[in-house]
Amino acid sequence: MRHSLIPAALRYIDQVARSGSIQSAARELNVAASAVNRQILQLEDELGVKLFERMPRGMQLTVSGDTVVTLARRWRNDERQAVAEIRRLHGIHQGHVQLYAMDSHATSILPQLIETVHATHPLISLSIEIGNTDEAVAALLAGKADLVVAFNMPPRRELLVHWRADLPFGCVVAPGHALAGAADVSLQEAAAHPVALQSKALSIRRYLEAQYGWLFGEPRGRIETNSLHLVKQLVKGGGYLALTSELDAAPELIDGSLRFLPVRDSGVEAQTIGIAVDASKPLRPAVKLVADLLAQAAADALAAVRRSCATHRA
């Protein structure tokens, strides 16, 4: 602790007792040996007793000295407890938070979250697992995650949604793609081009198959993969487009290497991103803090994407 509430004399005497000599204690305390000796002599004078026997090979506690050292160590323990309580009362959070997120979040919102937690709340540690929405919800309800951020979470009473935003459904293309200059696109227009499809494990793919099964009638020019990174690389190459949401390709939309085109078909449902906790459990302060910071990171990423898309359209 940089600044202690315990008087210097007690801290110095405790360290001499631990180190066995004034010189060794001074090195540990990073102070002059004369300062340590002066504090001991002053306290001995005030108490009228010897606290140490000065021996040829070092300092040996007297019975009175042992009593003082016991007091100093009790005070040090009380100090730690008091500081922890003060931190708690003043919102200095600490603890470990287990987070489950999606693949695309690793390059869009998680870096900002991690940097912010590290800079402003260094006593909080994070563990982050990556998977799909089904896996995230299962981990949360099984107690293997404290918090999830996921696309298209199902409405369930076991889930307490902390934050949520709608994401227009659309497709991403390279700037040189034949559709890149359009303000929006229909699914029929999109399907006329080779499509890089995401895995059937993802809710967005299941939605497409349930609502627009005709998209999957012919495999011509289509590729399917569970790697979002591969999907985006194929799209950036100009030969494919991908049906997705803004956050799946946030870094590429922000830097201009991809373009986002909303799908204009009537009845197309917006996708969602949500942050949720287990509704049956009390919300720990550290979890709430991380949830708030995660929501801010997601909102910031969406705002940056939409500013960039507006600039490129202009």
Sequence and secondary structure as in RCSB ss.txt:
>XXXX:A:sequence
MRHSLIPAALRYIDQVARSGSIQSAARELNVAASAVNRQILQLEDELGVKLFERMPRGMQLTVSGDTVVTLARRW
RNDERQAVAEIRRLHGIHQGHVQLYAMDSHATSILPQLIETVHATHPLISLSIEIGNTDEAVAALLAGKADLVVA
FNMPPRRELLVHWRADLPFGCVVAPGHALAGAADVSLQEAAAHPVALQSKALSIRRYLEAQYGWLFGEPRGRIET
NSLHLVKQLVKGGGYLALTSELDAAPELIDGSLRFLPVRDSGVEAQTIGIAVDASKPLRPAVKLVADLLAQAAAD
ALAAVRRSCATHRA
>XXXX:A:secstr
  S SS HHHHHHHHHHHHSSHHHHHHHHTS HHHHHHHHHHHHHHHTS SEEEETTEEEE HHHHHHHHHHHHH
HHHHHHHHHHHHHHTT   EEEEEEE TTHHHHTHHHHHHHHHHH TTEEEEEEE  HHHHHHHHHTTS SEEEE
ES    TTEEEEEEEEE  EEEE TTSTTTT S B HHHHHTS EEEE TTSHHHHHHHHH GGGGS  TTEEEE
S HHHHHHHHHTTS BEEE GGGGHHHHHHTSSEEEEB  TT   EEEEEEEETTS   HHHHHHHHHHHHHHHH
HHHHHHHHHHHHH 
